[in-house]
């Protein structure tokens, strides 16, 4: 009597992941998880050190749920293929993208993609330092695209919401912003037809080409 009910770590992690998937990072707290699993916040800290550790536990194994693709031998093509696989994997798990936005949290099982991108960059002639910076640039492109796509999905859920851009472009803007004003009527069409593979490939080629030119 008086002993707290034993809670399995797997139950804690599953509960946290369900909250993240359905309500997002803002809804997750140690207090909320403790309540959901039928214990106290103090008792929960005997199993999980803090919220960061809980988030790391929820991330663990997520990358392994998506099979690794067969990768091309050519290092440039391999670099692009891994980058697109990273994007595709995260697109299936929007809650993971939200967790990653918090900083240095990650799934150790996903690091093979980072390794492949850096290794492919080096195989293409980049220095280790250049390959690391190239990975950072590619990650910014992947992450930024995912965040933007999610924002557009949320906006689409509210069809009555006023669209500000490009509707705010007026005839007055044409003098100062001639190209944007000329494209205003086609902006939605052009952006909806965005080819991630082609554009990310252009980024990769630019990174490889710039490093080659600098030498």
KARAMO-V749380 format. One record per pair of residues at least 4 apart in sequence whose C-alpha atoms are under 8 Angstrom apart, sorted by sequence separation. I is the first residue (numbers start at 0). J is the second residue. D is the distance in whole Angstrom. If there is no record, write none. Layout:
BEGIN
{{I:J:D} {I:J:D}}
END
This chain:
BEGIN
{{6:10:7} {7:11:7} {8:12:6} {9:13:6} {10:14:6} {11:15:6} {12:16:6} {13:17:6} {14:18:6} {15:19:6} {16:20:6} {17:21:6} {18:22:5} {19:23:4} {22:26:6} {23:27:7} {27:31:6} {28:32:6} {29:33:6} {30:34:6} {31:35:6} {32:36:6} {33:37:6} {34:38:6} {38:42:7} {39:43:6} {40:44:7} {41:45:7} {42:46:8} {43:47:6} {44:48:5} {48:52:6} {49:53:6} {50:54:6} {51:55:6} {52:56:6} {53:57:6} {54:58:6} {55:59:6} {57:61:8} {60:64:7} {61:65:8} {72:76:8} {73:77:6} {74:78:6} {75:79:6} {76:80:6} {77:81:6} {78:82:6} {79:83:6} {80:84:6} {81:85:6} {82:86:6} {83:87:6} {84:88:6} {85:89:6} {86:90:6} {87:91:7} {88:92:7} {89:93:6} {92:96:7} {93:97:7} {94:98:6} {95:99:6} {96:100:6} {97:101:7} {99:103:7} {105:109:8} {106:110:7} {109:113:8} {110:114:6} {111:115:6} {112:116:6} {113:117:6} {114:118:6} {115:119:6} {116:120:6} {117:121:6} {118:122:6} {119:123:6} {120:124:7} {121:125:5} {125:129:6} {126:130:6} {127:131:6} {128:132:6} {129:133:6} {130:134:6} {131:135:6} {132:136:6} {133:137:6} {134:138:6} {135:139:6} {136:140:6} {137:141:6} {138:142:6} {139:143:6} {140:144:6} {141:145:6} {142:146:6} {143:147:6} {144:148:6} {145:149:6} {146:150:6} {147:151:6} {148:152:6} {149:153:6} {150:154:6} {151:155:6} {152:156:6} {153:157:7} {154:158:7} {162:166:7} {163:167:6} {164:168:7} {168:172:6} {169:173:7} {170:174:8} {171:175:8} {172:176:5} {173:177:4} {176:180:6} {177:181:6} {178:182:6} {179:183:6} {182:186:6} {185:189:6} {186:190:6} {187:191:6} {188:192:6} {189:193:7} {194:198:6} {195:199:6} {196:200:6} {197:201:6} {198:202:6} {199:203:6} {200:204:6} {201:205:6} {202:206:6} {203:207:6} {204:208:6} {205:209:6} {206:210:6} {207:211:6} {208:212:6} {209:213:6} {210:214:7} {6:11:7} {18:23:7} {19:24:6} {26:31:8} {27:32:7} {33:38:5} {34:39:7} {38:43:7} {44:49:7} {47:52:6} {48:53:8} {71:76:6} {72:77:6} {99:104:6} {120:125:5} {121:126:6} {125:130:6} {168:173:8} {172:177:7} {173:178:8} {18:24:8} {33:39:5} {34:40:8} {47:53:6} {71:77:5} {89:95:7} {98:104:7} {99:105:7} {120:126:8} {121:127:6} {154:160:7} {173:179:8} {19:26:7} {33:40:5} {70:77:6} {89:96:6} {120:127:8} {173:180:5} {18:26:7} {19:27:7} {172:180:7} {173:181:8} {18:27:6} {30:39:7} {33:42:8} {71:80:8} {120:129:8} {121:130:6} {30:40:5} {33:43:6} {70:80:7} {117:127:7} {120:130:5} {170:180:8} {29:40:6} {70:81:8} {168:179:8} {169:180:7} {15:27:7} {118:130:8} {168:180:6} {117:130:5} {120:133:8} {29:43:7} {116:130:8} {117:131:6} {168:183:7} {68:84:8} {117:133:8} {15:32:6} {117:134:6} {166:183:7} {14:32:7} {116:134:6} {165:183:6} {29:49:8} {11:32:7} {14:35:7} {29:50:6} {113:134:7} {165:186:7} {14:36:7} {28:50:7} {65:88:7} {11:36:7} {10:36:7} {62:88:7} {85:112:7} {6:36:8} {82:112:8} {81:112:6} {4:38:7} {81:115:7} {82:116:7} {3:38:8} {81:116:7} {58:95:7} {78:115:7} {8:46:7} {15:53:8} {77:115:8} {78:116:5} {3:42:7} {15:54:8} {77:116:8} {12:53:7} {16:57:6} {78:119:6} {15:57:7} {77:119:7} {78:120:7} {12:56:6} {13:57:7} {54:98:7} {62:106:7} {75:119:7} {12:57:6} {61:106:7} {63:108:6} {74:119:5} {75:120:7} {59:105:8} {60:106:7} {62:108:6} {63:109:8} {74:120:7} {96:142:7} {58:105:7} {59:106:5} {60:107:8} {61:108:8} {62:109:5} {58:106:5} {59:107:7} {60:108:6} {74:122:6} {75:123:6} {55:104:6} {59:108:7} {74:123:6} {96:145:8} {54:104:8} {55:105:7} {96:146:8} {55:106:7} {51:104:8} {82:137:7} {86:141:6} {90:145:7} {82:138:8} {85:141:8} {86:142:8} {89:145:8} {93:149:8} {82:141:8} {86:145:8} {140:199:8} {137:199:8} {137:202:8} {137:203:8} {24:94:8} {133:203:8} {23:94:6} {20:93:8} {24:97:7} {133:206:6} {20:94:5} {23:97:7} {24:98:7} {19:94:6} {129:210:7} {125:207:7} {124:207:8} {123:207:7} {125:210:7} {125:211:8} {120:207:8} {124:211:8} {83:196:7} {79:199:7} {79:200:6} {79:203:7} {78:203:8} {75:203:8}}
END
